[in-house]
Amino acid sequence: ELSAALKRDANGNVTANAIRLISGALTADGQASLADNKLAADIKGTLADISLLSGDAKGAIAFALNAQGAGTAPDLSLTVNSDRLSVAEREITGLRLTATGKADAANPAANVQLTGNVAGQALQGSAVLATSDGKRAINGLLLSLGKNRISGDLALDNAFVPDGTVALDLPDIGPLAALALEKAEGDVRGTIVFSKTGNAPEVTIKASTASISRGDLSAKTVTIDAQIANYLAAPVISGKIRADSVTSGGTVIRGIDVDLKREADWTGFSGGATVKDIPVRAAGRVRIASGTTTVELTSGEATMRGIKAAIAQASTITIANGTTNLDRLVLNLGGGTATVTGKAGQALDLNATLARVPISLANSFSPGLDAAGSISGTVKVTGAPANPAVAFKIDAAGVQTSQTRGAGFGGMGVSSSGTYSGNRLAFDADMSDGAGLGLKGGGTMTTSGTPTLDLDFSGKVPFAFLTRTLAAQGLSLSGTADVNLQVRGPATSPVISGTVRTSGARLIDARSGLAINDITADVAIGGGVARINRLTGTLSTRGSLSASGTVGIVPAQGFPADLTVKLVDGRYTDGRVVTANLGGDLTIKGPLASAPVISGTVNLAKTVITVPEKLPGSLAALDVKHKNAPAAVRAQDKALRPATASGSSGGSGLNLDVTVNAPSQIFIQGRGVDAELGGSLRLTGPASSPQAVGTFTLQRGRLTILAKRLTFTEGTVGFSGSLVPYLNLTATSTTSSATVTIVVSGEATNPKFNFSSVPALPEDEVLAQLIFGRSMSNLSPLQIAQLAEAAAQLAGVGGSTSLLQNLRSAIGVDDLDVITDEEGGTAVSAGKYLNDRTYVTIQKGDKPGSGKAAIDLDVGRGVKLRGEATDAGEAKGGVFYEREY
């Protein structure tokens, strides 16, 4: 607010009385007049709150201005004073500035004095402007505050351009900064020399500081030795600038080393520094003329996390009227190039062209990304800097990351184009690879606040992307899905909808060798749920599988499932022990990511549990370890056997609640065991260690040891801590001297055979009594050999360890056996196939007339002819019919 009483008389004299100015904390009062070309003015005022000038300052100042005399050369008097100020936690007391002089352009004069106290240190300042014989000079320039001192003498020409030296000795600039209403710390020492070369003014600056800071800007160990020629019109600089470090906010620049060289009206520069741990060097020249700054870059490079970026060719940058022009700034980026051309000022008009820029540049910023491929394309930026508009068209070739490799994807090609303006990104994209990926889509995304998505994608996606996840479970899925997806809503909780369809897919369980072929699926996605409308397949071993239901697709919920599975006329084999024909109805419920529950009923038809022969004891599983393996082998091993973090809170796997029904036809075979069981049981608990409620019980069965057959009297099959069947079978036989009991127990993969008797005998004696009906001490060497072979068969020792087997191989027969009759007589029998239909047997005993020869002829369709003759001259023949059922 400004008010005054103005008066102007007939002679043009002007008087202003009661002048009053009020502007916030500033107030001023006074009067002024201009009469008969004489000026008279008297103004007084105060600034009640100097924090308006600096946020670090508190207090008030008063001022007074008086002018008297001729209008072209009045005498001036100015005073400024303050009793107390507080600036940057420093107190300034008794501050007084006085200035008197004459405002005469031809013969100016002034005398300035400054006194006060800053943080307990005396303040003194003075300067005298005088004119003598037409020459102007500032004499006795001095500013002293504590140990800080600025001094010098300057001569001024008609344009007031200085010539002289100003010395700086400022060991602690903090109090001086407070005097200027600023907050700063540090030291400065040096000289500023003003001079002329011809009519062109020059200034030479030699200064150094150990440390200086203001706000978040600081510098350490800085030296400047520079000369600035023609600094008022077209400055050209030569000299050196060195600094250990300069810090601005979070940006640290170290090792600054810049050389400046005068080249006519250009300033040449070369040097480097390390910016945020990035070594940078550049060379070129700069010129300032007619309001235009021109920078010519001849070379430059920066190395960031091992990535080298360099200027590929000389480029020119001009700055005029607030606008920067780039003339083909070409950067070499890891073998590719980025070329930028255009203008940047109040409006942007920039064009960037990318050519084969390697995507591997991103690996230094994201450890473990292991990206590969290259990017080419164009980017155009227009509009206001605060709200730019971007248009882009990018093509990427051979795109891979560790994640896509682990998922089984090869190098992908990605093409994308779109625009960005007003905080809105709109784009189209096309992705493909050599393995069948063909995905197209696009849409929009807002970037202000919480990003909002409006995206659509469709195409083919190979199931190879599930390789890493499925491999950890021993599974492999091949085939391709036709997807049609829509993504809407905030990026933090997007709503996904669409369909996923496939046909002809194949799922393999490597651990069991089971495969599901010709998988056909139709899945609808919406409302956070994937609904399986149709899922069918055929088992590789026989049978069909179908499923329906829902799976939640929100990761935070663990992918909750509610599925129904139906198996019809299926055949299952674990590749080791169990082969089963089965059907059933199952449900899968609960979070798939942690511990889903499989429940329902499985009905077994013919099921065979084969007790396998063990490998010879001389064989052991090989512990294979990779050493110095190629990168491709390590990557494959990592994908097939992903690491599991210790202490992970992940799920414990599948849980079971399944009822298994098998009224009959559960057959146990192998190592002389031939038994049939039936019944029903319920499997509960984790699939890795299930608990069985109920058992399959014996219906009939026998155990054959050599030629001796024993009937099982009782038996069960259940499960104990795994899905391998657990056997418990008992057979009893009576010999002439003992009652023998044989118990077969343990997992079907390696059951134990235990022999006991009443009265109690050693196991070898029990076996001798059971097979030959006599004591071990009464057995012939061949009988003992047979007994050893039988024991080995029951123990599960494989390979050609049998004595009789070795003899067969040595004499070239197909069968060699030792037979003992009820009276203890022994005979040796040998047999051999003469062709596919004719088999000859020769037998000789230890008694006269015990030798005989027989021939069997297979005439087909189950009919066989047999003839036999003895060494006693007897002969006989017969016709036999055989059929397996």
C-alpha positions, 0 to 999 in steps of 0.5 A: 500500500502506497499513499502520498499527497502530491502537489505540482505548481505552475512552474513544474515544481513537485512536492510529495508530502505524507509519503507512506509505504506499507508492504507486509513487514516493510513500512516507510514514511517521509516527504520529497520535493523537486523544485528549481532543479533541486532535490530534497528527500527524507525517507525513514522506515523499518523491516520488522521481520527479516525472515522474509529475506532469509529463512535462517534470519530473525530480527528487524532493521531500520533505515533512513535515506536523505538526499539534498542538492542539485538534481543531477548531483545530489548529496546522499546519506544512507543509514541502516541499523539493527540492535539485534539479529539472529542468523544461522544461530549466530547473533548480530548486535549493534549493526550499523551501516553508514554511507555518504557521498555525491551522486555525480556521474562525472565526479562520483564520491562515497564513503561507506562504514560498517560496524557491529558484532557478530557472534562475539567478534568485532565487525569493521568495514570501510570503502572510499570512492573518490575521483581525482583528475578525472580518475575514479578509485575505490581506496581502502576496501576493507571488511574485517570480522574476527580473523576473516579479512577482505581487502584491496584497492581498485581503479575504475574507468569511465565505465566503472570497470575495475583494475586492481586486486582484492585479497581474500583471507577467510578462515571461517566464512560462517560469520560473514555468511550470517552478515549476508543473511546466509548459512554457510561454513568453511574457509576461502583464501586467495586473490582476485585480480582485475586487469585489461588486455587492450580494451578487453577486461580480464579477471584472474582468480586464484583461490582454494578451500579445504572445506566449504558448505552451504545447505546440501552443497559442499566441497572439499579440497578445491583449488581454482587457478583461472583467467577469464578474458573479456568477461563482460561481453564474451568470456573465455576461460583458461586455467585449472580446476581441481577438487577432491569432492563436491556433494549436492544432496545425494550426488557425490562427485569425486576427483574433479580435474578440469583443464581450461585453455584459451583458443581465440574466442573459445574455451577449450576444456578437458578433464574428468571426475567420478559422479556417483561412482561413475568415472566420467571424462569429456573434452571439447570447447565452449564459446559465449558470444552474442547471448549464445553459448556453443558447446562442441563435444569432441569426446566423452565417456562414462563407465557405470557398473562396468558399462561404458558409454562414449560419444561416438562422434563430435557433436554440437550443443547450442544454448540461446534464449533459454533453448538448448539445441542438440545436433546429432549427439551420438552415444555408443552404448555397449556396442549399440548407439543412441542418437539424440537430435532436437531442441529443449527449452520452454518446449521440447522437440527431441528425437532419439534413435536407438540402434542395437543397444544391448539389453545386457546393460540392465544386468549391472542395475539388477543382479541376477537378471542375466538379460540378453538381446538388443533394442532398436527403435525411435523415441520422440519427445514434444511439449512442455518439460513439465508435461511432455508427450512421448511417442515411441516405436521399439523393436527388441531381438533375442530378449532373454533373462534368467527367469525366461531361460529358467521357464524354458523360453528361448530368445524372444522378439518384442515389438512395441509402439505407443505414446505417453502424455498427460500421465497416460501410457498407451501402447501396442506390443507383439511378443514371439519366440522360436518355441511357439510364443505369439502374444499380441496386445496392449492398452493404456496405463495411467501413471499419476497416483496409483497406476490404473491398467486397461490392457488386453492380450491374446495369442499363444503361450507355450507351457515351457514357461512353467518348466522351472515350477514343475521341474521342482515337482518332477513334472514336465508339461508340453504344449501351447495355450491359447490365451485371451486376457483382459487386465483392468483396475489399479496395478496394486490389485488388478482384475484379470478376466479372459479365457485359456484354452489348450488341446493336445498338451502332455503332462509327464511325471518323471518320477513315476513315468506316468504321462497324461496325453491329449490334454484338452482344457477350457478355462474361464478367468474372472472375479479372481477365479479361474473356472475350469469348464472342461479338462480331459486327458488320457493316461499313457498307461490306459484310461481317461481323466477329466476335471472341473472346478475353480482355482483362485488366481490371487497369489496372496490367497495361495491359489485356493482350489475347489476341483473335482477329478474323475478317472475312468478305466485307468492304469497306473504304474510307479515303475518299480513295485505297483501296477494297478487298474483303477477308477475313482472320483476325487476332489482337490480343495484348499490352497495349491501353494501350500497344502491342498487336500485330495479326498474321495474314493479310488476303486482298484481292479487288478493290481499287481505288487511286484517284489523286485530283485535287489541290485547286487551288493557291489553296486551303489548309487552314483553321487554325481557332482558338477565341477567347472561345468559350463554356464548352460549346464549350471543353468539347467541344473538350477532350473531342474533343482531350484534351491529351497530357502531354509526355514521357508514357510512354504506349504508342506505339500499334498494332504490325503483323505482318500478311501481305496476299495479293492474287494479282490485282485490285489496280487503280490508276486516275486521272490517266490511269493504269489498271493491275492488280497482284498479289502478297503483302507483309508489314506490320510495325512501328508502324501509324503508320509500317509497314514493308513486306516484299515488294510487289504487282507489275504484271500489266498496265496503261497510261497515257493522255495525251490520246489517246496510250496507253502500256503499263506495262512494270513496276511495284510497289505497297508501303508506305513509312512509312504505310498510304498505298500507294506507287506505282512504275510505268514505261512506255516508248514510241518516237517517230520521234526518241526513246525516252520513259520515264515513271515514276509514283512516290510516295504514291497521294495525290499521285504524281509523273510524271517524263519522260525520253528517249534522247537526253535532251530537256527534259520539255516536249519529251519530252511533245510528241514523245510525244503529237504526234510532233514538236518543241515549235517545230512545234506549233500554238497549240491543240496547245500548249494541249492539251499544257498541259492534259495536263501539268496533268492529270498534275500533279494540278491540278483545277478548270476550268483547261483552255483547252478546258474554258473554250471548251466552257462559253462556246459551250454544247457538251458536248465540244470537242476538237482532233485532230491526224493523223499528217501534222500536220493539225488538226481541231476537234471539237464534240459535244452531247447533244440528249437522254439518247439522242441525241448529235450531233458536228460536225468541221471540219479545215484541209483540203478535204473534212475536215468531217463530221457524225455522230449517235449514237442509244442504243436501249437494252440496249447497242445503238447506231445511228450515221449520218455525212455529210461535206462531200464528199457521202459518207454511211454508217451502222452498228449497234454493241453495247457492254457493260461488264465 
